[in-house]
Amino acid sequence: MSLDDWQLVVGLEVHAELATNTKIFCGCANSFGDEPNTNVCPVCLGLPGSLPVLNRSAVEFAARLGMALECTVQPSVFHRKNYFYPDMPKDYQVSQYDLPINADGTLELPDGSVVGIERAHLEEDTGKTTHMGGGGRIHDAAYSLVDYNRAGVPLVEIVSRPDIRTPEQAQAYATELRAILAATGVSDAKMEEGSMRVDANVSMHKPGEPYGTRCEIKNLNSVRSLGRAIRYEMERQVQLLESGERIVQETRHWDEDAGRTRPGRSKEQAEDYRYFQEPDLVPVAPDDEWLASIRAAMPMLPAARRTRLAAQTGGDVDVALVVERGLDDLVLEAIAAGGDPGRLLVHASNNLSAGAGELSARPFAELSKLEATGALTATQAKTVLAELVTAGGDPAAIAATRGFEAMGDDALAAAVDAAIAADPEAWEKFKAGDRKVTGFFVGLVMKTTKGKADGKAVTALLDARAQS
Amino acid sequence: MAARITTDDVAHVARLARLELTDEELVLYTEQLAGILAHADDVASLDTAGVPATAHPLPLQNVLRDDVVRPSIDRDEVLAAAPAVEDRRFRVPAILGEAP
């Protein structure tokens, strides 16, 4: 079997829960992790006589996302998608069908490739079912328990065009979309909590031939799983095709522990949702004024923020991570306050998490300056930074309290000479050009100075001594 | 005119709707639904070139509510109406197959 003879084609469907206060058609709280069945009412339970009313914020979030994805935001209507499954008490899910709120967009990935967006429509989430007995597996379950807190939570479903050609590109798409959802405030987009869910349509074909039959892969709980599942599916499909078999169009579930996909929905249940227009809801058609106000409130998107940060820091390796954590504004403010760009970027990517606690721009700038002038070593700066995050304060004062005094040149030189004298044999090796023993000497100096020495300064001194 | 709807179509839709129909009912409903479709054909034969498409019989759009939380209903009351309950949730029979 050779994957080289085959071309992968992937289209992704991403569901993201909108960060509204309430559900899409009723005033129940949109809140994750509450007591089961406490955020329910006649509307989201589908009780007879209840009527849905669309949430204004859900429309605004959806339109904002549409604009971020360069979609046409258009007048749209709602449809009922009919099916019998206990996750929806109404026996239908309200979604958008032939007239979605957003159509025809694009998403540019960090590598410059562009993936088309077919649509990004509004719909309601379903309730959460837990399968009991049979080890939690749906096919072996004795019965199921249903919590309707999630039923009616607003979703956008973002459907890409089948433009994705590698597992890595699929991962980059999911990562970039997640960054956009978070940066625009449209969704908290947490894959592990299920507020962002990715399904992958995967097929293989020989270059020059028509696209192959696709399988839809569900249950992907991380960007990593997405890549693994696509790679598994590529091999599975090529193996079948090369042995002369046909691919059956089906839904398959990714099993993270087993590292494989398994068939999902039973074959008999053909997809026939009998969509028809939802008679209880009228069309939604944001006018120009409303759209303009949504556009005016659009925050800067991750791609632009990465470019802006890289221009200031000169680095582009850590920039994406810093933007993803929302720390780019803090770094830029600290640079404006006179901080050292390179050191600020390193701290933001290695030593800070999203939010940065009590840390503000000015002390952050001061800290990087103390480090740049050699008053603090990288290790000491990290310790001071941790304290700034938990309690705030003045970096110089914190350093003094902890006894992080600047190590004088003379004291450092003495410590280096003492280390050299301690192991003449190793020193001969160093002088002969064996740089493997560098770490040994640096470690020795760190030990005698109780970590106050700056590693780079020690290395520089060792080099100087070796040449003299 | 060829039959617009067959008993097979009606049996398919009935199965999707979880309706159990007798053979007599299948024939009866096929005739009745054919009559409804014939009426739709009559409507479709009208010249509507100058009539804009409407999505809803009411001349309304953008009926919206503000995103403000309102009290939900009491869980005990909700669960009391369910045929079976376990661990604060609705208990339902095992269903083969997957949610869409």
Interface residues (C-beta under 8 A of the other chain):
Chain A: T20 N21 T22 C26 G27 C28 A29 E35 P36 N37 T38 N39 V40 C41 P42 L45 V53 L54 N55 R56 S57 A58 V59 P75 V77 K81 N82 Y83 F84 Y85 P86 D87 Q93 L99 T126 T129 T130 H131 M132 G133 I138 H139 A141 A142 Y143 S144 L145 V146 D147 Y148 K218 T251 H253 G264 R265 S266 Q269 E271 D272 Y273 R274 Q277 P279 L281 V282 P283 V284 A285 P286
Chain B: H12 V13 L16 R18 A55 H56 L58 L60 Q61 N62 V63 L64 R65 D66 D67 V68 V69 R70 P71 S72 I73 R75 V78 L79 E86 D87 R88 R89 F90 R91 V92 P93 A94 I95 L96 G97 E98 A99 P100
